[in-house]
Amino acid sequence: MTSISNEYMQEMLPKGQPEADQIQWEHMRYLFQLRAAGRLAITLPVMDNTELMGVGVLNIADLDEAHDLLKQDPNIKAGRLVYEVHSCFGFPGDALAG
C-alpha cells in the first residue's frame, strides 16, 4: 500500500482541526492510503448530530474484500468505530462536481 507521510496529511486535512489522537491520526492515514490505492473513491465525514460518523464509497466489487479492508482500519481495530457494508452501484456518468 502507498506510504502516506505526516506532512501530506497535515497539508490535506482541514486547517484549525484539533490535534487528533494517535489512533484517529492513523485512521486518517489509512483512508488516504486506500484512496491512493484506488480502493476508496469518496470519504464523507458526517457533520450533524447523528451516531453516523461518516460514509465511504469503496471501489470494490467483492464484499469480502471490502470487509477485509475495513477490518484493518485502526479505529475499527481499536473498537472505536463499527461499520456496515452495502452493495450498490452508480448510474453511468455519475460523479461529484468539480
WOTANOR-V394375 format. One record per backbone hydrogen bond with DSSP energy under -1.0 kcal/mol. NH is the residue of the N-H (numbers start at 1). CO is the residue of the C=O. If there is no record, write none. Layout:
nh;co
NH;CO
NH;CO
This chain:
nh;co
9;5
10;6
11;7
12;8
13;9
17;14
25;21
26;22
27;23
28;24
29;25
30;26
31;27
32;28
33;29
34;30
35;31
36;32
37;33
38;35
39;34
40;34
41;57
42;57
44;55
46;53
55;44
57;42
59;39
60;58
66;62
67;63
68;64
69;65
70;66
71;67
72;69
73;70
77;73
78;74
79;76
80;75
81;75
94;91
